Amino acid sequence: MTADKFRSMALSIPGAVESAHMGHPDFRLNGKIFATLGYPDEKWAMVRFTPEQQRKFLKKAPSVFEPASGAWGRSGSTHVRLAPARVALAREALELAKENVTRRKRPNKAPEPTTMAVTPRAIE
């Protein structure tokens, strides 16, 4: 897998645009980053997984995936070593990352209805 192939696959996702963040290219949907290229260097990419998805991919392809450092990694951000990555695996990772940033978050519960007391105005 090359950086150009990863870029092409990321941009083939409907609605995806390339931008830049902290000096390296990123790929966004509705303003939300789902993948990046070039960090920590040009041999790497990153995808936004959930922690559960990250564990699955680390087990599936430990030579390709590793958690990002710190809190980002603990929350699911995962580095992709480009050279050993295969197209099908990278495409699967990008699709999951896309779903993760486009999935609507549901509130824990419906908001309580508000009621206002209405009092008649005094006629003067």
N, C-alpha and C positions, 0 to 999 in steps of 0.2 A: 504494500500500500504506500502510495506517495502522498505528500501533502496536497498536490494538485487533485488527485483522485478523491481524497477525503473532502476537499473543498467542493468539488463537482457533485459529490453525493449529498452533501449538506444543502447545497443550493438547489438540488433537484426536488427537495421537499417543498410542496406548494406553499407559497407565502414567505419562504425563508429569504432573508436578506443578509448580506455581509456587511459588517461594520468593524469597528476596532475598539478594543478595551485594553488599557494598560500596555499599549505598545504592540499588541498582537491581534490578528484577525479573530473576529467572533461571528457567530451565526445566530440570528435572532428570528423569533416569531412573535408578532405583536409586541415588539420591544423587549422581549425576554430572551436571554441567552440560553441556548440549548447545547451549544458546542463551541469550542475554540480551536485554534491552531497555533503552534509555535511557542507553547509554554510547557515546560521550562526552557525548551529550545526547539529548533525546527524539526527534530525527530519525533515530536509528540503532538498529540491533540488532547482534547478533554471533552467528555460528555456529561450531562447532568442526569444522573441516575437517582433513584431512591436508595437508601441504605440496603434494602433487601435485594434490589436489582444489582447493586454493586457487588454484594457477596456472591451472587449467582455467577456474574461474569468473572470475578476473581478466581472462582473455583473452575469455571469452564476454560479460561485461557489466561493462566497466571503469567505467561510470558508477554502478554499483550496489555493487560489491564493492571493498574495499581491505583490505590486511593490517592487523591490530592492530599497535600499536607494540611494538618490542623483541622479546624472546624469545618472547612469546605469539604474535606475528605470524609469526615464523620457524617456529614449531611448527605453524602452520595456523589459529590463531584469526583469523577474518575478519569485519570490520565490514560491515554491510549498510545502505546508504543507503535508507531506507524509501520515500521519495517516488517515485523512479523504478522501484522493484522491482515486478515483475508477480507475480501470485499463483502461476502455474505455476513460475516460477523460484524464488521463495521456498520453495514447497512442496518442490521438488527439493533445495534447500539444507538445509532442515530434516530431510528424510529421510536425507540423507547424514550430517548431524551426529548424528542418532539412532543410525544404524548404527555410527558411530565410537565412541560411548560405550557401546554395548551389545555390541559385538563382543568376544568373549573373547580375551584375549592367550594365545598358546600359548608354552609354554616352549621355549627353543632346542633342548633335547634332553631326553630322558627322564632322570629322576634315576637315579643308580647304585643298584642294589640293595645293601642293607646286610646283612652277615652277622655273626653273633656266634659266637665260639668258645664251645662248651659243654664245660665240663670236669666230670667227676664229682666230687662232694663226697666228701671222705674220711669214712668211717664211724668214728665214735668209740665 
